[in-house]
Amino acid sequence: MDVDIRDLELLEALGSHRTLTAAARQLYVSQPALSQRLLRLEDRLGTPLFDRRGRNLEPTVAGRRMLQAAGRTLGELRSARHDLRQLGAGRARAVRIASQCAASYEWMPLVLNAFRQRMPESEIQVEPVHDDEMIDALLDDRLDVALIAKLDRRVDRVRLDRLFDDEVRAVVSAQHPWAGKDFVTADEFEGVHLVLPDSYDQQRIPTPPLPLPEGARYGKLTTLAAGFDTIIEVVASGESVSVMPQWVAERVTGRTDVATVRVGEIPERRTWYCATRHDETSEAVTTFMELIAEQLARR
C-alpha cells in the first residue's frame, strides 16, 4: 500500500475537521493543494475515502478504516518521539494507559494527583486506543496499563488484576414512563433520546460502543462534555434517558425527581481488570496500579 506519513497526517486532519478548508489550515497548505492530495491518495488506494456533502466530508467505510490506521500509527510515532526526548533528558518513560471504562474519568483525576505526589519524576500518558485493540497494544509495548472488561482469546498472554464488578442502569426523570419499572429491555430503547458523556460521541474515530443491550436501537443521541452529575440533572428535567454504571447511578438514591431502572431482566454484570504485561517490573506501573485499587476501594 503506497501510503506515507504525509498521507496519514492528511487523513488525521480531515477526520478531525471534516472540511478541506479547516484541514488545509492545520497543515499550512492551500485548500486546492490539499484537495488534489486527497484525490491522488484515493486514486492510489483505488477507493473513495470520504463522501463529499457540500463542504463537509463524511468518511466512507474505507475512510474510517484508514482514519483508524492513521490515528494508531501517528499516535505511536508521537509516543516514540516523546519517549526518546524523555530518555535523552535522563527521565523515565511515561506510564501509558488506556481504559474501556467511560466512567473512569470520574475517579481517574484523583489517581493521577496521587501518582504525581508519590512519583513526581514520572508521568502518566493517556493513549487513544480502541477497546478491541488494548491487549494487542499491551503486547506490542504501545501501552503499559489497560483497564478492560472485554476479554478475548489473547487474554492469557497478559496479567489481569481484578478491580471491581458493575452493571449498567438507566436513569430517567420521575415522570418518565420507565420510572417505576423493574427493568427495561432492548426493544424499549426504540425512539428514546439518549444523553451520554462525550466519550460516547459516535463521530469519534474509532467509534466507541454504546452502553446498551444488544439489539437496542435508540432514537436520538446527545453527548455532553460533562460529568454524570450534570447529565443526571439534564435527565431529571426532561424526557431523555441516560445509561451509566450502577455505582454512578446510586448517587440519585433518595431523590424524588429521578429514578433508576435495571437494563435487562437479568442484568449483565461486568468484571473490570487492570491488565499489564506478564514481564512488567516498572515501579511506576506498579505504583499506578496500587493507586487505582486504593481509589476504587473508596467508591
N, C-alpha and C positions, 0 to 999 in steps of 0.2 A: 504494500500500500504506500503510495507516494504522498506522504504527509510529513511536514516538518514542524518545528516549534512555532514558526510564524503562523502557520495554518491553525495550530491549536490555540494560539493567542487570539486569532481572529474569531474562532468559534466561541471561545470563552466570552469575549466582548459582546458578540451578537447574542449569546444566550443570556447575558446579564441585562442588556439594554433593550433587545428586541427591535431596535431600529438601526438602520445603516448610519444615520447621522450621528447618533449618540456613540455608537461603537467606533466610528471613524474619529470622533473627538478624543475618545480614550486612547486610541492607538496613534494619534498625531498624524493621520493621513487624511486625504480628501475623501469625500463620500463616493465620487465616481471611481476612484482608485480601489477603494475597499469593495465596491460592488463588483468590479472586474476580478479582484482576487477571489471573491466568493464564487463567482461563475466558473473560474478556472478550477477551483477546488472541486466543485460539484461535477465538472466535466471529467476530472481525473478519477473521481470516485465512481462515476457512472450513475449517479442518483441525486435527485434534489435533496438538500438538507433542510431547507426552510420553504414554507408556503408564504408567498407574498400576499398580504391582506392590507391593501392600501400602503401606508408607510410602515406598518407593523410586520414583523417576521414571526411566524409560528413554526417551531421545529417539526419536521416530519418524523416518522419512526426512525429512519436512518439518522436524522439530525439529532434526535435525543440520544441515540447510542453514541454518536461522535462527541456530543457535549459531555456525556459521562466519561468517555475516554480522555477528553481534553482536561476536564477538571481533575481527574485522578493523576494524569501524567504531569501537568503543570504543578499541581499541589505537591507531588513527590519531589520535583526539581527544586521548588522553593524551599521545601523542608530540608533537602540535602544541602542547599546553599547556606541556609540558616545554621545547620549543624556544623558545617565547615567553618563558618565565621566564629561560632561558639568555641569550637575546638582550637582554632587558631588563636583565640584570645585566652586560651587556657581554662575555659569554663566547661562544665559538664553539659552533655546534650540534654535538651528539654525532654520531659516525660510527655509523650504523645498519647492523647486519649481520644476516645470517641464513645458515643452512647446511643443505643437503640431506644433509650427511655426518654420520651419527650418531656416528662415532668422532672428530669434530673436538674434542670436549671433552677428548680425551687430550692434545692439544698446544695447544689454544686458550689455556689459562691462562698458558702461557709467552709467547705472543704478546701477551696483554693486559698482563702485567707489563712486558715490554719496551716496549710502547707507552706505558704510564704514565711510564716513566723517560725516554723520548725526548720525549714531548709531554705534560708534566704538566698543561697548561692545557686539554687536550682530553679527551673522554670517549668510551667505546665503549658502545653500547646494543644488546643482542641482542634482535631482534624475532621474535615468533612468527608466521612466515609459512609457509603451506602450500607444499610442494615445487613444486606446479604453478603457483603464483602469484608466484614470485620475480622472474621477468622483468617481469611486469606491475608489481610493486611497485617495481622499479628505474625503470621508465619513468614511473610515477606519482609519483616522488620520495618513496616511502614507505621505500625502502632506499637505502643508498649502496654497499654491497658484498654480493654474494651468492656463496656457494661452491656451485657446481652441477655436476652431471654429466648431468642430464636436459636435453637441448636440444630446442627446438621451432621452429616456423616464425618466431617473433619474435626468434630469437637474433641475426639480423643487425642488429637495432636496438640492441644493446649491445656493449660491448667485452669480449672474452674473453682472459684471460691464463692459459695452461696452467700447472697446478700439479703434478699427478702422475697416474700411472695405477695402478689397483688392480683386484683381483678378490676375490671372497669365498671363504672356506674354512670348512668345517665343522670344529669342534673337538670331540673325543669322548675318553672315557677309553680307556686301552689295552685294556680288556676289552670294549669296545663292539663289536657286530657290524660296524660300519663301519670299525673300526681295521684297517689293512692294505689296505683297498680303494684303488684308484687314483682313483676318483671315485664320487659318488652322483648319482642322477637325481631329478627332481621327484617321481616316484612313490614313492621310498623315504622321503620325509618323512611318508608316511601313518602316523598314530598316534604320531609322535615327540613327545617332551616337549622343547620349545624353552626355552632360558634366554637372555634378551637384556637389554640395558640398558633402564631405564625410559623412555628416549626412544622406545621402540617400543610403549609401553603402548597397547593398542587402544581404551581408553576415552577417550583424548585426543580433543579436538576442534580441528582436523580429525584424522581417523585417520591415523597415519603408516604408510607402506607398509613391509612386512617385507622383509628382505634375502634373499628366497627365489626360486628359479627359478619361472618362470611355470607355473601349474598345480599347484604344491606345496600339499598340504593337511596341515598339522600336526595332532597330536592335542591337545596342551595347550601353553599359553604362560605362562611365568613371567617377569615383568620385575622387575629388581632395581635399586634406586638405588645402583648400584656401578659401578666401572670394570671393564674387561675382565679385569684381573688377578684380581679376585675371582671373576668369572664363570668363568674358566678353572679355578679351584680347585673351584668347585661342580661343574663338569662332570667334573673328574678323579675326584671321589669318588662318582659315581653313574652312572645310565643316561641322563641327559639329554644334550642336544646344544646347542651354540651355533654361531652363524654370525657371522663377523666378517671385516673386511678382511684380506687376506693379510699386510700389513705389521704388523698386530697379532698375527695367528696365529703369525708367525715367532718370537715370544717363547718358544714352547714347544719350539723346536729343541733337541735334546739331552736332553729329558726322556723318561723311560721309562714314565711313568704317563699320558701324554696323547698323542693322535695327531691329525694334521690330514688332511683329505680334500678333494680338489677338488670343487666343486659344479658338476656338468655335465661331460660327456665333453670338450667344448670350452668351457672357462670363458669367461664373458662379461667382457671387460675394460672398465673404465670409465675415462674420462679426466675428471679434475676440473679445473674452471676457476674463476678469480676473475673474476666478472662485475661490471662497472661501467657507468655511462652514458658515451657517447662524449664528452660535453662536461664530464666530471668533471675539475676542476682543483684540488680541495681538497688542501692539503699534508697534512692529517691522513689523508685517504683514501689518498693515495699512500704515506705512511709505513706505514700499516697493511698495505697490500698487500706492501710490501717486507719487512716483518717476517714475514708469512706465508710468503713464498718462502724467506726465510733459515731459518725454523724447519723447514720441510718438507725442506729440503736436508740437514738433520742427521739425518733419520729413518734 
